[in-house]
Amino acid sequence: MKTVLRFDSGRRGFEKATYFLLILAGGLAVFGIIWVYSFLR
């Protein structure tokens, strides 16, 4: 765990991971909505 914290740039690395996960979740939500609408047609 110490080696992970040593290479992490602190809050900046955590914010990058947060933004990446938010973008991924948003894309997955859009894909899920399109997938559900394809079944409702």
MARDREN-12296 format. One line per 5 residues: number of its first residue (from 1); their letters; for each residue x, y, z of C-alpha. Coordinates in pm, 1 decimal, decimal comma, always signed. Layout:
NUM	A	X Y Z | ...
***
This chain:
1	MKTVL	+0,0 +0,0 +0,0 | +291,2 +235,5 +65,3 | +423,5 +199,5 -289,7 | +80,2 +285,6 -433,6 | +57,2 +600,7 -222,6
6	RFDSG	+413,8 +698,1 -314,5 | +342,4 +704,6 -689,0 | -1,1 +863,9 -655,1 | +0,6 +1240,0 -712,0 | -242,0 +1293,8 -425,6
11	RRGFE	-576,6 +1455,2 -495,5 | -507,4 +1505,2 -866,0 | -488,0 +1131,4 -932,2 | -806,0 +1073,3 -735,0 | -988,8 +1341,7 -935,9
16	KATYF	-873,7 +1184,1 -1263,4 | -1012,3 +848,5 -1151,3 | -1336,7 +1012,3 -1039,8 | -1387,7 +1192,7 -1371,6 | -1302,5 +875,3 -1565,0
21	LLILA	-1556,2 +672,6 -1367,8 | -1823,8 +940,9 -1410,2 | -1770,7 +949,2 -1788,4 | -1777,2 +568,8 -1799,3 | -2098,7 +556,1 -1594,5
26	GGLAV	-2260,6 +820,8 -1816,6 | -2171,4 +632,4 -2132,6 | -2300,9 +309,1 -1984,2 | -2628,8 +478,8 -1886,6 | -2677,7 +615,8 -2239,5
31	FGIIW	-2602,2 +274,3 -2387,7 | -2844,5 +109,9 -2143,6 | -3125,2 +351,0 -2233,7 | -3072,9 +287,4 -2606,3 | -3063,8 -87,7 -2540,5
36	VYSFL	-3393,0 -77,7 -2345,8 | -3565,0 +134,5 -2612,0 | -3457,2 -115,2 -2879,9 | -3658,5 -384,0 -2695,6 | -3964,4 -160,3 -2649,5
41	R	-4004,2 -99,2 -3021,4
***
